[in-house]
Amino acid sequence: HLMESGGGTVESGGSLNLSCAVSGWTESTYCMGWYRQAPGQELQGVAHLTSMGAITYEGSAKGRFTVSHDNEVMTTYLQMKNLRPEDTGMYFCAAASCEFMVKERRYLHWGQGTQVTVSS
């Protein structure tokens, strides 16, 4: 079960910190991802990390967003700085064991999302 939080409305240039709390995780590895879906647009990858320490950012997230994970509380974070109106959208957290990711090339679990709105 994944639960996102931390969304809200900020002005352009502002910051937000999103959290994704993972409950009931029994896998020995984890691959986590953040996605954004803007109104009328397809789901777009934002950032990904693995329990082996690999981190990747997609598109405009590079240099502005930071993804991290606290294994003690099994929570993944997305720190977003210098937000732009085009960052507006519903942000979703996704998870899978890395074994599943390697085999299926997709995440297995998804949260309900948290809304981020950036005003100009």
Residue frames as a rotation matrix with the C-alpha (Angstrom) as fourth column:
HIS 1
0.586 0.811 0.000 0.00
0.811 -0.586 0.000 0.00
0.000 0.000 -1.000 0.00
LEU 2
-0.597 -0.769 0.229 1.38
0.780 -0.623 -0.062 3.42
0.191 0.141 0.971 -1.01
MET 3
0.561 0.766 -0.314 0.19
0.816 -0.575 0.058 6.75
-0.136 -0.289 -0.948 0.38
GLU 4
-0.375 -0.662 0.649 1.37
0.738 -0.637 -0.222 10.05
0.561 0.396 0.728 -1.07
SER 5
0.636 0.519 -0.571 1.23
0.739 -0.621 0.260 13.34
-0.220 -0.587 -0.779 0.79
GLY 6
-0.224 -0.782 -0.582 2.69
0.606 -0.579 0.545 16.81
-0.763 -0.231 0.604 0.64
GLY 7
-0.420 0.106 0.901 0.99
0.850 -0.302 0.432 18.24
0.318 0.947 0.036 -2.40
GLY 8
0.092 0.481 -0.872 -0.44
0.648 -0.694 -0.314 21.73
-0.756 -0.536 -0.375 -2.48
THR 9
0.735 0.185 0.653 -0.49
0.624 -0.560 -0.544 25.04
0.265 0.807 -0.527 -4.29
VAL 10
0.102 -0.766 -0.635 2.63
0.614 -0.454 0.646 27.16
-0.783 -0.455 0.424 -4.57
GLU 11
0.802 0.074 -0.592 3.76
-0.320 -0.785 -0.531 30.10
-0.504 0.615 -0.606 -6.63
SER 12
0.841 -0.541 0.027 6.25
0.249 0.341 -0.906 29.73
0.481 0.769 0.422 -9.43
GLY 13
0.005 -0.929 0.370 9.74
-0.392 -0.342 -0.854 29.41
0.920 -0.141 -0.366 -7.97
GLY 14
0.291 0.217 0.932 8.46
-0.955 0.011 0.296 27.83
0.054 -0.976 0.211 -4.80
SER 15
-0.726 -0.601 -0.334 9.17
-0.535 0.799 -0.275 24.43
0.432 -0.021 -0.902 -3.27
LEU 16
0.505 0.808 0.305 7.24
-0.848 0.399 0.349 21.39
0.160 -0.434 0.886 -2.15
ASN 17
-0.721 -0.683 0.117 8.26
-0.692 0.701 -0.172 18.14
0.036 -0.205 -0.978 -0.52
LEU 18
0.355 0.842 -0.407 6.25
-0.795 0.501 0.342 15.04
0.491 0.202 0.847 -1.39
SER 19
-0.557 -0.467 0.687 6.25
-0.758 0.624 -0.189 11.86
-0.340 -0.626 -0.702 0.65
CYS 20
0.187 0.573 -0.798 5.27
-0.688 0.656 0.311 8.31
0.702 0.491 0.517 -0.24
ALA 21
-0.272 -0.208 0.939 4.73
-0.902 0.395 -0.174 6.05
-0.335 -0.895 -0.295 2.75
VAL 22
-0.206 0.104 -0.973 4.96
-0.580 0.788 0.207 2.36
0.788 0.607 -0.101 1.97
SER 23
-0.079 0.232 0.970 3.18
-0.935 0.321 -0.153 -0.13
-0.347 -0.918 0.191 4.20
GLY 24
0.692 0.429 0.580 3.20
-0.341 0.903 -0.262 -3.90
-0.636 -0.017 0.772 4.17
TRP 25
0.487 -0.578 -0.655 6.46
-0.793 0.023 -0.609 -4.18
0.367 0.816 -0.447 2.20
THR 26
0.749 -0.178 0.638 7.92
-0.273 0.794 0.542 -7.67
-0.603 -0.581 0.547 2.40
GLU 27
0.895 -0.437 0.093 10.31
0.266 0.353 -0.897 -7.69
0.359 0.827 0.432 -0.54
SER 28
0.409 -0.828 -0.385 14.04
0.754 0.069 0.653 -7.64
-0.514 -0.557 0.653 0.04
THR 29
-0.779 -0.604 0.167 14.56
0.592 -0.623 0.510 -5.00
-0.204 0.497 0.843 -2.66
TYR 30
0.323 0.896 -0.306 12.61
0.583 -0.443 -0.681 -1.98
-0.745 0.041 -0.665 -3.80
CYS 31
-0.780 -0.351 0.518 12.39
0.622 -0.526 0.580 0.09
0.069 0.774 0.629 -6.93
MET 32
0.018 0.761 -0.649 10.48
0.687 -0.481 -0.544 3.31
-0.726 -0.436 -0.531 -6.40
GLY 33
-0.687 -0.238 0.686 9.27
0.697 -0.481 0.531 5.92
0.204 0.843 0.497 -8.84
TRP 34
-0.272 0.614 -0.741 7.49
0.218 -0.711 -0.668 9.26
-0.937 -0.343 0.060 -8.99
TYR 35
-0.601 0.193 0.776 5.21
0.793 0.026 0.608 10.12
0.097 0.981 -0.169 -11.89
ARG 36
-0.637 0.438 -0.634 3.23
-0.116 -0.868 -0.483 13.20
-0.762 -0.234 0.604 -12.85
GLN 37
-0.449 0.567 0.690 0.01
0.894 0.284 0.348 13.42
0.001 0.773 -0.635 -14.81
ALA 38
-0.896 0.155 -0.416 -1.03
-0.129 -0.988 -0.090 16.85
-0.424 -0.027 0.905 -15.99
PRO 39
0.039 0.999 0.030 -4.66
-0.148 0.036 -0.988 17.45
-0.988 0.034 0.150 -17.03
GLY 40
0.835 0.441 -0.329 -5.31
-0.382 0.035 -0.924 15.90
-0.396 0.897 0.197 -20.41
GLN 41
0.181 -0.859 -0.479 -1.81
-0.917 0.029 -0.398 14.50
0.356 0.512 -0.782 -20.67
GLU 42
0.574 -0.056 -0.817 -0.22
0.037 0.998 -0.043 11.09
0.818 -0.005 0.575 -20.31
LEU 43
0.954 -0.292 -0.068 1.56
0.110 0.132 0.985 9.88
-0.278 -0.947 0.158 -17.23
GLN 44
0.594 -0.797 0.110 5.14
-0.208 -0.285 -0.936 11.12
0.777 0.533 -0.335 -17.23
GLY 45
0.490 -0.503 -0.712 8.06
0.809 0.566 0.156 9.77
0.324 -0.653 0.685 -15.26
VAL 46
0.880 -0.180 0.439 9.77
-0.288 -0.938 0.192 12.19
0.378 -0.296 -0.878 -12.88
ALA 47
-0.109 -0.933 0.344 12.32
-0.947 -0.008 -0.321 10.30
0.302 -0.361 -0.882 -10.78
HIS 48
0.789 0.291 -0.542 13.28
-0.188 0.953 0.237 6.77
0.585 -0.085 0.806 -9.83
LEU 49
-0.108 -0.871 0.479 15.44
-0.969 -0.015 -0.246 5.10
0.221 -0.491 -0.842 -7.22
THR 50
0.459 0.186 -0.869 16.38
-0.146 0.980 0.133 1.57
0.876 0.066 0.477 -6.23
SER 51
0.980 -0.077 0.183 17.44
-0.166 0.186 0.968 -0.13
-0.109 -0.979 0.170 -3.04
MET 52
0.457 -0.871 0.179 20.82
0.885 0.466 0.010 -0.65
-0.093 0.154 0.984 -4.71
GLY 53
-0.032 -0.465 -0.885 21.31
0.482 -0.782 0.394 3.11
-0.876 -0.414 0.249 -4.76
ALA 54
-0.728 -0.206 0.654 20.59
0.685 -0.241 0.688 3.91
0.016 0.948 0.317 -8.39
ILE 55
0.013 0.702 -0.712 18.80
0.382 -0.662 -0.645 7.22
-0.924 -0.264 -0.277 -8.97
THR 56
-0.723 -0.180 0.667 17.55
0.690 -0.220 0.689 8.65
0.023 0.959 0.283 -12.24
TYR 57
-0.246 0.630 -0.737 15.66
0.069 -0.747 -0.661 11.80
-0.967 -0.214 0.140 -13.12
GLU 58
-0.233 0.256 0.938 13.59
0.953 0.254 0.167 12.44
-0.195 0.933 -0.303 -16.20
GLY 59
0.270 0.429 0.862 13.11
0.772 -0.631 0.072 15.58
0.575 0.646 -0.502 -18.24
SER 60
0.153 -0.149 0.977 12.84
-0.113 -0.985 -0.133 18.87
0.982 -0.090 -0.168 -16.42
ALA 61
0.978 0.185 -0.099 13.20
0.062 0.198 0.978 17.24
0.201 -0.963 0.182 -13.00
LYS 62
0.289 -0.948 -0.130 16.96
0.904 0.315 -0.289 17.13
0.315 -0.034 0.948 -13.46
GLY 63
-0.620 -0.694 0.365 18.67
0.503 -0.709 -0.494 19.76
0.601 -0.123 0.789 -11.35
ARG 64
-0.413 0.535 0.737 15.50
-0.592 -0.773 0.230 20.86
0.692 -0.342 0.635 -9.56
PHE 65
0.678 0.718 0.157 14.09
-0.629 0.456 0.630 17.73
0.381 -0.526 0.761 -7.91
THR 66
-0.563 -0.823 0.077 15.73
-0.736 0.458 -0.498 15.34
0.375 -0.337 -0.864 -5.47
VAL 67
0.575 0.719 -0.391 14.44
-0.459 0.679 0.573 11.83
0.677 -0.150 0.720 -4.76
SER 68
-0.604 -0.747 0.278 15.42
-0.661 0.274 -0.699 9.99
0.445 -0.606 -0.659 -1.61
HIS 69
0.355 0.697 -0.622 14.34
-0.157 0.701 0.696 7.10
0.922 -0.150 0.358 0.55
ASP 70
-0.309 -0.363 0.879 14.35
-0.934 -0.059 -0.352 6.44
0.180 -0.930 -0.321 4.28
ASN 71
-0.365 0.115 -0.924 14.46
-0.190 0.962 0.195 2.68
0.911 0.247 -0.329 4.79
GLU 72
-0.994 -0.032 -0.101 13.79
0.093 0.192 -0.977 3.02
0.051 -0.981 -0.188 8.53
VAL 73
-0.418 0.897 -0.142 10.30
-0.251 -0.265 -0.931 4.35
-0.873 -0.354 0.336 7.89
MET 74
-0.538 0.150 0.830 9.99
0.718 0.598 0.357 2.92
-0.443 0.788 -0.429 4.37
THR 75
0.608 0.685 -0.402 9.15
0.382 -0.696 -0.608 6.30
-0.696 0.217 -0.685 2.89
THR 76
-0.286 -0.630 0.722 10.25
0.956 -0.136 0.260 7.77
-0.066 0.765 0.641 -0.42
TYR 77
0.223 0.275 -0.935 10.52
0.372 -0.911 -0.179 11.54
-0.901 -0.308 -0.305 -0.80
LEU 78
0.028 -0.237 0.971 10.51
0.964 -0.251 -0.088 13.94
0.265 0.939 0.221 -3.71
GLN 79
0.013 -0.127 -0.992 11.95
0.516 -0.849 0.115 17.35
-0.856 -0.514 0.055 -2.90
MET 80
0.192 0.173 0.966 10.91
0.965 -0.212 -0.154 19.83
0.179 0.962 -0.208 -5.57
LYS 81
-0.125 -0.316 -0.941 12.52
0.476 -0.851 0.223 23.25
-0.870 -0.420 0.256 -5.90
ASN 82
-0.741 -0.185 -0.646 12.15
-0.330 -0.737 0.590 26.13
-0.585 0.650 0.484 -8.32
LEU 83
-0.327 0.710 0.624 8.73
0.630 0.656 -0.416 24.87
-0.705 0.257 -0.661 -9.34
ARG 84
-0.956 0.043 -0.291 7.23
-0.253 -0.625 0.738 25.98
-0.150 0.779 0.609 -12.63
PRO 85
-0.093 0.994 -0.065 3.61
-0.876 -0.113 -0.469 26.10
-0.474 0.013 0.881 -13.81
GLU 86
0.165 0.131 -0.977 4.36
-0.798 0.600 -0.054 23.15
0.580 0.789 0.204 -16.10
ASP 87
-0.886 -0.441 -0.146 5.11
-0.249 0.716 -0.652 21.04
0.392 -0.541 -0.744 -13.01
THR 88
-0.341 0.849 0.404 1.41
-0.892 -0.155 -0.426 21.18
-0.299 -0.505 0.810 -12.18
GLY 89
-0.137 0.376 -0.917 -0.31
-0.561 0.733 0.385 17.81
0.816 0.567 0.110 -12.03
MET 90
0.840 0.359 0.406 -1.19
-0.542 0.533 0.649 14.81
0.017 -0.766 0.643 -9.95
TYR 91
-0.190 -0.972 -0.138 1.92
-0.884 0.230 -0.407 13.16
0.427 0.045 -0.903 -8.60
PHE 92
0.868 0.485 -0.109 1.88
-0.426 0.838 0.340 9.41
0.256 -0.249 0.934 -8.13
CYS 93
-0.163 -0.866 0.473 4.26
-0.935 0.288 0.206 7.14
-0.314 -0.409 -0.857 -6.28
ALA 94
0.735 0.348 -0.582 4.96
-0.557 0.799 -0.226 3.66
0.386 0.490 0.781 -7.67
ALA 95
-0.058 -0.749 0.660 6.80
-0.925 0.289 0.247 0.63
-0.375 -0.596 -0.710 -6.31
ALA 96
0.861 0.220 -0.459 7.89
-0.356 0.905 -0.234 -2.88
0.364 0.365 0.857 -7.16
SER 97
0.559 -0.765 0.321 10.57
0.113 0.454 0.884 -5.30
-0.822 -0.457 0.340 -6.14
CYS 98
0.033 -0.599 -0.800 13.53
-0.815 -0.480 0.326 -4.76
-0.579 0.641 -0.504 -8.39
GLU 99
-0.780 -0.238 0.579 13.32
0.040 0.905 0.425 -8.38
-0.625 0.354 -0.696 -9.48
PHE 100
0.164 0.931 0.326 9.81
0.673 0.136 -0.727 -7.66
-0.721 0.338 -0.605 -10.76
MET 101
0.570 0.021 -0.821 10.98
-0.338 -0.905 -0.258 -4.46
-0.749 0.424 -0.509 -12.45
VAL 102
-0.497 -0.839 -0.222 13.78
-0.606 0.152 0.781 -6.24
-0.622 0.522 -0.584 -14.29
LYS 103
-0.749 0.220 0.625 11.40
0.408 0.896 0.174 -8.94
-0.522 0.386 -0.761 -15.49
GLU 104
0.089 0.956 0.279 8.25
0.923 0.026 -0.384 -6.95
-0.374 0.292 -0.880 -16.21
ARG 105
-0.761 -0.480 0.437 9.70
0.612 -0.756 0.235 -3.44
0.218 0.446 0.868 -16.88
ARG 106
-0.066 0.753 0.655 6.86
-0.070 -0.658 0.750 -1.80
0.995 0.003 0.096 -14.95
TYR 107
-0.830 -0.102 0.549 5.86
-0.529 -0.168 -0.832 -0.90
0.177 -0.981 0.085 -11.41
LEU 108
-0.670 0.565 -0.482 3.40
0.484 0.824 0.293 -3.15
0.563 -0.037 -0.826 -9.58
HIS 109
-0.012 0.643 -0.766 1.98
0.985 -0.125 -0.121 -0.89
-0.174 -0.755 -0.632 -6.89
TRP 110
-0.534 -0.073 0.842 0.62
0.409 -0.894 0.182 2.64
0.740 0.442 0.507 -7.25
GLY 111
-0.759 0.284 -0.586 -0.62
0.480 -0.364 -0.798 5.25
-0.440 -0.887 0.140 -4.83
GLN 112
0.239 0.960 0.146 -3.69
0.904 -0.165 -0.395 7.43
-0.355 0.227 -0.907 -5.19
GLY 113
-0.133 -0.400 0.907 -1.70
0.769 -0.619 -0.160 10.56
0.625 0.676 0.390 -5.95
THR 114
0.087 0.126 -0.988 -1.25
0.748 -0.663 -0.018 14.00
-0.658 -0.738 -0.152 -4.48
GLN 115
0.673 0.312 0.671 -2.08
0.714 -0.510 -0.479 17.21
0.193 0.802 -0.566 -6.38
VAL 116
-0.302 -0.763 -0.572 0.59
0.682 -0.592 0.429 19.81
-0.666 -0.261 0.699 -7.06
THR 117
0.647 0.509 0.568 -0.46
0.754 -0.536 -0.380 23.16
0.111 0.674 -0.730 -8.49
VAL 118
-0.393 -0.821 -0.415 2.07
0.765 -0.542 0.348 25.83
-0.510 -0.181 0.841 -9.41
SER 119
0.721 0.693 -0.018 0.67
0.598 -0.635 -0.490 29.27
-0.350 0.343 -0.872 -10.15
SER 120
-0.040 -0.740 0.671 2.45
0.920 -0.290 -0.264 31.74
0.390 0.607 0.693 -12.40
